[in-house]
Amino acid sequence: MKFRPFVALLLLVCCMLTSCKTIEPANSTLKDLQEWATPEPYDTVSPEYEQGQAKAAMVQWVEQYLKHEYRVVGQRFVLTAPGDTAGAAIGSKAHQYVTQNLGGAMHIDGWYDDDNYMLHVWKFGDSSPRYVAFALTRGFLPGTRERRMLGYLELAPVAKN
């Protein structure tokens, strides 16, 4: 019967460790891109449960902006440090990473095309190309102490019928 407190303690420790861990994406390209452009702790990865509506709105906007020719198949979101307005610098870092480290090329530049978001899409690879996007909210998210949301997204072309 001495095992019960030990098992309970072990279970509690395991639960605490798994709940504190940042959820890693299956796609390491997005993680690497995010860590290059917006390293923590200054900017922070947004947990899955946080800002659900804002994330869904960004994904929907990206797909609409791209005329539903692409769909988002991977995503990683970051909230900037409070009051940070260095969106252009972050976009530049993301562009540098994709072009220099991944050998990608700018595919779509929607940096100043919309009132709510700014967007870069890069293409890399020849035989079966991959597409990565970086989206940024122009304004601060409500209730976040002046934080903006960044989306690192992997895209796939939509099959045409």
Backbone as CSV, one residue per row, in Angstrom:
resi,resn,N_x,N_y,N_z,CA_x,CA_y,CA_z,C_x,C_y,C_z
1,MET,0.805,-1.210,0.000,0.000,0.000,0.000,0.846,1.271,0.000
2,LYS,2.138,1.125,0.131,3.018,2.284,0.124,3.155,2.885,-1.270
3,PHE,2.703,2.173,-2.269,2.857,2.640,-3.637,1.842,3.713,-4.014
4,ARG,0.714,3.769,-3.353,-0.325,4.737,-3.723,0.164,6.182,-3.671
5,PRO,0.779,6.640,-2.592,1.262,8.030,-2.604,2.322,8.268,-3.682
6,PHE,3.180,7.293,-3.908,4.201,7.420,-4.929,3.577,7.523,-6.313
7,VAL,2.611,6.670,-6.608,1.929,6.683,-7.904,1.183,8.007,-8.090
8,ALA,0.521,8.473,-7.039,-0.208,9.739,-7.122,0.758,10.892,-7.391
9,LEU,1.894,10.888,-6.710,2.896,11.926,-6.928,3.455,11.862,-8.343
10,LEU,3.750,10.672,-8.812,4.264,10.486,-10.168,3.253,10.968,-11.204
11,LEU,1.992,10.638,-11.013,0.936,11.076,-11.918,0.812,12.593,-11.923
12,LEU,0.874,13.201,-10.748,0.786,14.652,-10.644,1.956,15.330,-11.358
13,VAL,3.166,14.817,-11.161,4.343,15.386,-11.815,4.232,15.257,-13.330
14,CYS,3.795,14.103,-13.812,3.645,13.908,-15.261,2.629,14.874,-15.853
15,CYS,1.518,15.042,-15.167,0.493,15.971,-15.660,1.023,17.398,-15.697
16,MET,1.769,17.788,-14.676,2.318,19.143,-14.647,3.326,19.343,-15.773
17,LEU,4.163,18.362,-16.015,5.173,18.496,-17.062,4.555,18.570,-18.443
18,THR,3.552,17.761,-18.718,2.951,17.789,-20.047,2.117,19.033,-20.267
19,SER,1.515,19.582,-19.224,0.702,20.785,-19.421,1.554,22.029,-19.581
20,CYS,2.775,22.019,-19.097,3.651,23.184,-19.208,4.442,23.195,-20.506
21,LYS,4.519,22.094,-21.179,5.348,21.997,-22.376,4.684,22.736,-23.539
22,THR,5.488,23.480,-24.287,4.992,24.131,-25.493,4.634,23.054,-26.506
23,ILE,3.499,23.182,-27.125,3.073,22.196,-28.116,3.922,22.382,-29.359
24,GLU,4.641,21.350,-29.727,5.512,21.408,-30.895,4.727,21.016,-32.143
25,PRO,4.904,21.718,-33.218,4.206,21.355,-34.440,4.838,20.120,-35.072
26,ALA,4.055,19.404,-35.825,4.587,18.263,-36.555,5.564,18.756,-37.621
27,ASN,5.373,19.967,-38.077,6.189,20.528,-39.147,7.336,21.345,-38.551
28,SER,8.542,20.817,-38.632,9.680,21.531,-38.047,10.061,22.770,-38.850
29,THR,9.677,22.867,-40.111,9.983,24.051,-40.911,9.354,25.288,-40.292
30,LEU,8.104,25.181,-39.861,7.428,26.324,-39.253,8.072,26.689,-37.929
31,LYS,8.446,25.693,-37.154,9.104,25.936,-35.865,10.447,26.633,-36.092
32,ASP,11.233,26.133,-37.025,12.537,26.733,-37.308,12.393,28.163,-37.816
33,LEU,11.429,28.388,-38.705,11.181,29.728,-39.231,10.777,30.671,-38.106
34,GLN,9.876,30.229,-37.258,9.423,31.060,-36.141,10.572,31.366,-35.189
35,GLU,11.382,30.381,-34.870,12.488,30.614,-33.940,13.524,31.575,-34.525
36,TRP,13.673,31.588,-35.828,14.600,32.508,-36.492,14.049,33.945,-36.465
37,ALA,12.770,34.072,-36.821,12.186,35.406,-36.993,11.704,36.024,-35.682
38,THR,11.166,35.222,-34.790,10.602,35.745,-33.537,10.992,34.846,-32.371
39,PRO,12.227,34.920,-31.945,12.669,34.039,-30.864,11.997,34.365,-29.534
40,GLU,11.790,33.323,-28.741,11.284,33.520,-27.389,12.470,33.920,-26.507
41,PRO,12.287,34.560,-25.408,11.033,34.847,-24.718,10.399,36.179,-25.119
42,TYR,11.098,36.989,-25.943,10.553,38.299,-26.312,9.162,38.161,-26.929
43,ASP,9.035,37.282,-27.880,7.735,36.940,-28.452,7.437,35.517,-28.003
44,THR,6.159,35.181,-27.852,5.839,33.870,-27.289,4.907,33.077,-28.185
45,VAL,5.186,31.770,-28.282,4.319,30.865,-29.025,2.967,30.845,-28.329
46,SER,1.922,30.941,-29.101,0.568,30.968,-28.571,0.048,29.544,-28.415
47,PRO,-0.332,29.153,-27.194,-0.881,27.807,-27.004,-2.156,27.605,-27.824
48,GLU,-2.479,26.367,-28.064,-3.619,26.028,-28.914,-4.920,26.672,-28.452
49,TYR,-5.144,26.751,-27.146,-6.403,27.250,-26.598,-6.518,28.774,-26.630
50,GLU,-5.445,29.474,-26.902,-5.417,30.934,-26.826,-5.774,31.574,-28.167
51,GLN,-6.583,32.617,-28.150,-6.910,33.421,-29.326,-7.472,32.594,-30.489
52,GLY,-8.322,31.642,-30.173,-8.885,30.750,-31.203,-9.581,31.481,-32.335
53,GLN,-10.384,32.488,-32.000,-11.108,33.224,-33.045,-10.151,34.018,-33.928
54,ALA,-9.151,34.633,-33.325,-8.191,35.424,-34.106,-7.380,34.518,-35.032
55,LYS,-7.021,33.342,-34.556,-6.265,32.402,-35.387,-7.116,31.903,-36.552
56,ALA,-8.359,31.544,-36.257,-9.261,31.068,-37.314,-9.505,32.175,-38.344
57,ALA,-9.656,33.413,-37.878,-9.881,34.538,-38.795,-8.663,34.748,-39.696
58,MET,-7.460,34.604,-39.143,-6.263,34.783,-39.953,-6.165,33.695,-41.009
59,VAL,-6.391,32.452,-40.623,-6.339,31.341,-41.584,-7.376,31.546,-42.676
60,GLN,-8.590,31.935,-42.294,-9.656,32.172,-43.273,-9.267,33.302,-44.219
61,TRP,-8.708,34.383,-43.683,-8.306,35.499,-44.527,-7.221,35.074,-45.513
62,VAL,-6.221,34.326,-45.043,-5.138,33.873,-45.922,-5.707,33.056,-47.071
63,GLU,-6.580,32.117,-46.766,-7.160,31.280,-47.823,-8.006,32.103,-48.786
64,GLN,-8.757,33.080,-48.270,-9.547,33.955,-49.150,-8.636,34.843,-49.984
65,TYR,-7.627,35.423,-49.374,-6.701,36.294,-50.090,-6.042,35.544,-51.244
66,LEU,-5.765,34.274,-51.028,-5.142,33.440,-52.060,-6.186,32.798,-52.975
67,LYS,-7.389,33.337,-52.951,-8.493,32.926,-53.832,-8.808,31.436,-53.732
68,HIS,-8.626,30.898,-52.538,-8.890,29.483,-52.252,-8.123,28.542,-53.177
69,GLU,-7.008,29.027,-53.742,-6.132,28.175,-54.550,-5.168,27.386,-53.663
70,TYR,-5.059,27.794,-52.389,-4.220,27.118,-51.402,-5.035,26.945,-50.130
71,ARG,-4.697,25.903,-49.376,-5.315,25.744,-48.061,-4.198,25.619,-47.038
72,VAL,-4.481,26.047,-45.835,-3.506,25.975,-44.750,-3.476,24.549,-44.230
73,VAL,-2.279,23.945,-44.247,-2.135,22.554,-43.786,-1.250,22.457,-42.540
74,GLY,-0.607,23.528,-42.166,0.208,23.575,-40.955,0.217,24.989,-40.433
75,GLN,0.247,25.128,-39.120,0.191,26.475,-38.564,0.919,26.551,-37.225
76,ARG,1.480,27.723,-36.967,2.145,28.031,-35.705,1.930,29.523,-35.489
77,PHE,1.449,29.884,-34.314,1.128,31.279,-34.032,1.973,31.803,-32.880
78,VAL,2.299,33.075,-32.980,3.108,33.751,-31.978,2.443,35.079,-31.651
79,LEU,2.510,35.463,-30.384,2.084,36.798,-29.991,3.345,37.613,-29.724
80,THR,3.379,38.814,-30.292,4.550,39.674,-30.107,4.578,40.206,-28.680
81,ALA,5.709,40.752,-28.314,5.841,41.400,-27.014,4.879,42.592,-26.971
82,PRO,4.360,42.934,-25.796,3.435,44.068,-25.694,4.026,45.346,-26.292
83,GLY,3.241,45.992,-27.152,3.629,47.260,-27.753,4.607,47.164,-28.910
84,ASP,5.035,45.967,-29.266,6.016,45.807,-30.351,5.399,46.211,-31.682
85,THR,6.108,47.028,-32.431,5.635,47.466,-33.748,6.641,47.133,-34.844
86,ALA,7.502,46.156,-34.595,8.567,45.814,-35.545,8.134,44.756,-36.556
87,GLY,6.908,44.848,-37.053,6.396,43.855,-37.998,7.223,43.740,-39.262
88,ALA,7.662,44.870,-39.798,8.468,44.839,-41.025,9.795,44.132,-40.785
89,ALA,10.402,44.354,-39.627,11.669,43.683,-39.309,11.466,42.178,-39.172
90,ILE,10.369,41.771,-38.565,10.082,40.342,-38.412,9.850,39.721,-39.784
91,GLY,9.088,40.402,-40.637,8.856,39.912,-42.000,10.161,39.795,-42.772
92,SER,11.053,40.739,-42.568,12.351,40.700,-43.227,13.189,39.520,-42.741
93,LYS,13.153,39.254,-41.442,13.880,38.100,-40.897,13.318,36.794,-41.451
94,ALA,11.993,36.709,-41.532,11.367,35.510,-42.080,11.784,35.320,-43.536
95,HIS,11.787,36.409,-44.301,12.195,36.345,-45.707,13.657,35.890,-45.825
96,GLN,14.505,36.421,-44.980,15.912,36.040,-44.983,16.072,34.545,-44.700
97,TYR,15.346,34.042,-43.721,15.456,32.625,-43.372,15.022,31.732,-44.537
98,VAL,13.857,32.040,-45.120,13.332,31.189,-46.196,14.225,31.236,-47.426
99,THR,14.705,32.411,-47.792,15.526,32.508,-49.005,16.934,31.959,-48.795
100,GLN,17.536,32.239,-47.644,18.919,31.818,-47.426,19.049,30.394,-46.898
101,ASN,18.164,29.982,-46.021,18.290,28.664,-45.395,17.501,27.578,-46.123
102,LEU,16.375,27.944,-46.709,15.534,26.951,-47.384,15.628,27.025,-48.901
103,GLY,16.249,28.058,-49.419,16.353,28.215,-50.868,15.039,28.597,-51.518
104,GLY,14.162,29.223,-50.759,12.861,29.621,-51.287,12.911,30.942,-52.017
105,ALA,11.844,31.228,-52.728,11.711,32.491,-53.460,10.335,33.081,-53.159
106,MET,10.277,34.406,-53.129,9.001,35.071,-52.889,8.014,34.634,-53.967
107,HIS,6.866,34.177,-53.537,5.825,33.705,-54.453,4.693,34.733,-54.526
108,ILE,4.273,35.233,-53.379,3.212,36.241,-53.308,3.601,37.231,-52.219
109,ASP,3.569,38.504,-52.561,3.890,39.536,-51.589,2.643,40.392,-51.388
110,GLY,1.941,40.134,-50.309,0.738,40.899,-49.984,0.971,41.749,-48.757
111,TRP,2.151,42.363,-48.689,2.541,43.052,-47.468,1.685,44.278,-47.172
112,TYR,1.228,44.985,-48.181,0.430,46.187,-47.915,-0.934,46.144,-48.582
113,ASP,-1.447,44.960,-48.831,-2.671,44.828,-49.611,-3.972,44.879,-48.825
114,ASP,-3.953,44.717,-47.524,-5.196,44.587,-46.781,-5.176,45.490,-45.551
115,ASP,-6.358,45.795,-45.046,-6.448,46.640,-43.861,-6.096,45.907,-42.572
116,ASN,-6.296,44.592,-42.533,-6.138,43.857,-41.283,-4.885,42.996,-41.181
117,TYR,-4.348,42.548,-42.306,-3.218,41.615,-42.293,-2.180,42.002,-43.342
118,MET,-0.973,41.523,-43.109,0.104,41.614,-44.089,0.590,40.183,-44.315
119,LEU,1.090,39.885,-45.518,1.359,38.498,-45.879,2.542,38.380,-46.825
120,HIS,3.363,37.368,-46.597,4.379,36.913,-47.543,4.116,35.429,-47.777
121,VAL,4.265,34.974,-49.014,4.206,33.539,-49.330,5.454,33.214,-50.138
122,TRP,6.154,32.165,-49.717,7.348,31.713,-50.422,7.125,30.317,-50.973
123,LYS,7.816,30.057,-52.059,7.777,28.743,-52.699,9.198,28.201,-52.675
124,PHE,9.342,26.923,-52.314,10.655,26.310,-52.407,10.517,24.867,-52.848
125,GLY,11.517,24.422,-53.568,11.482,23.088,-54.168,10.939,23.176,-55.576
126,ASP,11.385,22.240,-56.441,10.968,22.276,-57.845,9.974,21.184,-58.205
127,SER,10.351,19.933,-57.989,9.510,18.836,-58.462,8.167,18.784,-57.734
128,SER,8.175,18.898,-56.440,6.918,19.015,-55.682,7.100,20.178,-54.712
129,PRO,6.819,21.381,-55.180,7.101,22.576,-54.388,6.306,22.623,-53.088
130,ARG,6.895,23.298,-52.106,6.236,23.567,-50.837,6.017,25.069,-50.735
131,TYR,5.015,25.437,-49.979,4.671,26.841,-49.814,4.580,27.164,-48.327
132,VAL,5.235,28.247,-47.935,5.204,28.703,-46.554,4.778,30.160,-46.566
133,ALA,3.914,30.511,-45.626,3.417,31.887,-45.535,3.714,32.454,-44.154
134,PHE,3.858,33.757,-44.132,4.008,34.513,-42.896,2.932,35.587,-42.926
135,ALA,2.050,35.585,-41.951,0.986,36.588,-41.873,1.107,37.325,-40.549
136,LEU,0.730,38.586,-40.570,0.850,39.448,-39.403,-0.379,40.329,-39.298
137,THR,-0.944,40.421,-38.101,-2.053,41.354,-37.907,-1.485,42.768,-37.922
138,ARG,-2.182,43.664,-38.579,-1.713,45.056,-38.617,-1.855,45.707,-37.246
139,GLY,-2.945,45.415,-36.585,-3.209,46.054,-35.293,-3.034,45.073,-34.145
140,PHE,-3.146,45.604,-32.938,-3.045,44.790,-31.748,-4.338,44.017,-31.533
141,LEU,-4.218,42.831,-30.950,-5.393,42.034,-30.632,-6.067,42.600,-29.382
142,PRO,-7.391,42.642,-29.361,-8.095,43.155,-28.183,-7.777,42.310,-26.944
143,GLY,-7.617,42.970,-25.827,-7.410,42.287,-24.560,-6.054,41.613,-24.400
144,THR,-5.045,42.035,-25.161,-3.735,41.374,-25.085,-2.621,42.319,-24.666
145,ARG,-2.925,43.452,-24.109,-1.912,44.446,-23.734,-1.046,44.824,-24.943
146,GLU,-1.706,45.130,-26.034,-1.045,45.606,-27.261,-0.071,44.577,-27.843
147,ARG,-0.599,43.386,-28.083,0.202,42.348,-28.729,-0.393,42.054,-30.095
148,ARG,0.466,41.791,-31.052,0.034,41.422,-32.407,0.240,39.933,-32.585
149,MET,-0.499,39.359,-33.516,-0.368,37.934,-33.777,0.358,37.716,-35.096
150,LEU,1.293,36.768,-35.073,2.027,36.344,-36.256,1.608,34.920,-36.561
151,GLY,1.388,34.628,-37.822,1.073,33.261,-38.229,2.134,32.730,-39.165
152,TYR,2.683,31.587,-38.830,3.626,30.873,-39.697,2.830,29.695,-40.235
153,LEU,2.599,29.686,-41.531,1.646,28.755,-42.118,2.267,27.967,-43.255
154,GLU,1.947,26.689,-43.313,2.317,25.905,-44.489,1.070,25.758,-45.332
155,LEU,1.249,25.922,-46.633,0.131,25.896,-47.578,0.289,24.728,-48.536
156,ALA,-0.832,24.256,-49.029,-0.838,23.236,-50.077,-1.796,23.713,-51.168
157,PRO,-1.397,23.544,-52.431,-2.312,23.921,-53.504,-3.577,23.071,-53.447
158,VAL,-4.687,23.682,-53.758,-5.957,22.961,-53.806,-6.051,22.270,-55.168
159,ALA,-6.392,21.002,-55.144,-6.522,20.245,-56.404,-7.656,20.828,-57.228
160,LYS,-7.386,21.037,-58.490,-8.417,21.579,-59.402,-9.136,20.424,-60.071
161,ASN,-10.448,20.554,-60.134,-11.267,19.492,-60.747,-11.400,19.698,-62.219
